[in-house]
């Protein structure tokens, strides 16, 4: 009877820890993805300047793109770079991306937007 009880106790404890093992794998992937996207955004944040100038020029006109587009581009460049640095500093807390698109080269025709981050 003791042997059966010990076996059932061992089996139930293994079943109890199964979700944590699955979540641990997901955690590593999420944390690694956040670190890599942070490094990429710090390194390529400067690309936001020409990207925003081009997008604004195509939507409005060249003069508007070279003036207002440049100011918006500088703000997007600073935003992407700072959020990338924040992602690198806090990669151990996996969260959803703040920047949309997540990388500057994804969906190059779309202007960058920002959103509040939810913890996964």
N, C-alpha and C positions, 0 to 999 in steps of 0.2 A: 504494500500500500504506500509506503514511504517512497519507493522508487517511482511509482506512478505519479504521486504528488509532485516530486521533484521534477520529473519529466514535463508535466503540465505547467509547472511554474517556469521552467526554462523556456518552453515553447511560447508561453504567453508573454514573457519578457522580450523575446526576440521579435514577436509580432508588434509589441509596443514601440520598439525602436525603428521599425521599418520606415515610417514616414520621415523620421529625422534623417535617415541615410539618403533618401530621395531628395529632401530639401537641401542637404549639404552639397550635393552635386550641383543643384540649381544655383545655390549661393556662390559657388566657385565660378560658375559661368557668368553670372550677373556681375560679380565683383570684377572679374577679369575684363568683361566687356566695358564696364564703366571706366576702368583704368585706361584701356586702349583708346576709347573715345575721348577721354580727357587729354591724353597725350596728343592725339591727332588734332583736336580742336585748339590746343595751345600752339601747335606747330603751324596750322593752316588758317588761323584766325585772320591773318592779314589778307587772305583771299576774299574776305567779305567786302573789302573796299571796292575793287573793280567789279565784283559780282553785283553789288547794289547799284553802282553807277550804271552798269549796262542795263539792268532790269528797269531802273527808273527812267533812263533815256528811251528805252523801247516803249514804255507805257505812256510817257508824257512827250518830252522832246529833249534834244541834246543839251540845251542850256539848263533846263530844269534838272537833268541828270547830273550835269557837272557841278551844280551848286547844291541843291537839296539832296541829290543822290550821294554826293560826297560826304555831307554831314551825316546822313543816315548810315552810310557805309562805315564811317569812323565809329559810330555808336555800335553798329553790329559787330565790327571787328573787336572792339573792346569787350562787348558782351560775350561773344563766343570765346575769346581768349580767357577772360576771367572765369567763366563757367567751366571751361576746360581745366583751368588750374584748380578750381574747387572740386571738380570730379577726381582729379589726381590725388588731392589731399584727403578726400573722404571716400575713396573707392571701396573701403571695407564695409560701407553702408550702402548696399545696392539699392538704387532707386530708379524710377523711370526717367528718361531723358528730359532735360529742361529746354533744350534747343530743338527746334523743328525746322528743317531736317537735321538729323543727328550729326551728320558730317557735311561739310561745306560743299563737297562735290556731288552729294546726292540731290537730285531734283534741282539742278542749277538754275532753272527758270523760275523757281519759287523764292520769294523774299523770305528771309529768316524770321521766325517768330519764337516767342518764349512762353513757357507755361510753368505753372507751379508743379513741383515734383512730389510724387507720392512714394512712400516707402513700399517696397515690394513685400 
